[in-house]
Amino acid sequence: MAKLEDLAERVDRLVLRHQELKRSSALVEQQLQAVTAERDSLRSRLHAARARVDALLERLPAEAAPAASAAQKESPP
């Protein structure tokens, strides 16, 4: 009978641990979604900023454009 009680106790602990892990997994999933949304937002802002910079570079006078592109090639990304 003691073995059966020990087994039942172990099963109860496993069930509790399983529930804890499910809760932890749900929290991690929520955090992942939040970080993914933030990454996507930052990526979108970066693309918009690059587009604005490209538009400004296009507006530069013709003789300033080669100097600007040379400076752009020299500077690290």
NORWO-V163484 format. One record per residue. N is the residue number from 1. RES is the residue in one small letter. PHI is phi in radians with two decimals (none if undefined). BURIAL is # if it has 24 or more other ideal C-beta (glycine too) atoms within 12 Angstrom, else .. D_LAST is the distance of its C-alpha to the last C-alpha in whole Angstrom. Layout:
n->[N,N]
res->[RES,RES]
phi->[PHI,PHI]
burial->[BURIAL,BURIAL]
d_last->[D_LAST,D_LAST]
This chain:
n->[1,2,3,4,5,6,7,8,9,10,11,12,13,14,15,16,17,18,19,20,21,22,23,24,25,26,27,28,29,30,31,32,33,34,35,36,37,38,39,40,41,42,43,44,45,46,47,48,49,50,51,52,53,54,55,56,57,58,59,60,61,62,63,64,65,66,67,68,69,70,71,72,73,74,75,76,77]
res->[m,a,k,l,e,d,l,a,e,r,v,d,r,l,v,l,r,h,q,e,l,k,r,s,s,a,l,v,e,q,q,l,q,a,v,t,a,e,r,d,s,l,r,s,r,l,h,a,a,r,a,r,v,d,a,l,l,e,r,l,p,a,e,a,a,p,a,a,s,a,a,q,k,e,s,p,p]
phi->[none,-1.11,-1.14,-1.17,-1.15,-1.08,-1.13,-1.10,-1.13,-1.13,-1.11,-1.06,-1.11,-1.11,-1.12,-1.09,-1.11,-1.06,-1.11,-1.07,-1.15,-1.11,-1.12,-1.08,-1.09,-1.09,-1.13,-1.12,-1.10,-1.10,-1.11,-1.08,-1.09,-1.14,-1.18,-1.13,-1.11,-1.12,-1.06,-1.10,-1.12,-1.13,-1.11,-1.13,-1.11,-1.11,-1.09,-1.12,-1.13,-1.09,-1.11,-1.13,-1.11,-1.07,-1.12,-1.17,-1.12,-1.17,-1.42,-1.11,-1.05,-1.04,-1.30,-1.45,-1.10,-1.09,-1.15,-1.18,-1.23,-1.17,-1.14,-1.16,-1.22,-1.33,-1.39,-1.23,-1.19]
burial->[.,.,.,.,.,.,.,.,.,.,.,.,.,.,.,.,.,.,.,.,.,.,.,.,.,.,.,.,.,.,.,.,.,.,.,.,.,.,.,.,.,.,.,.,.,.,.,.,.,.,.,.,.,.,.,.,.,.,.,.,.,.,.,.,.,.,.,.,.,.,.,.,.,.,.,.,.]
d_last->[71,69,67,66,66,63,61,61,60,57,57,56,54,52,52,51,48,47,47,45,42,42,42,39,37,38,36,33,33,33,30,28,29,27,24,24,24,22,19,20,20,17,16,18,17,13,14,17,14,12,16,17,14,15,18,18,16,19,22,21,24,24,24,21,19,18,17,15,13,13,12,9,9,9,7,4,0]
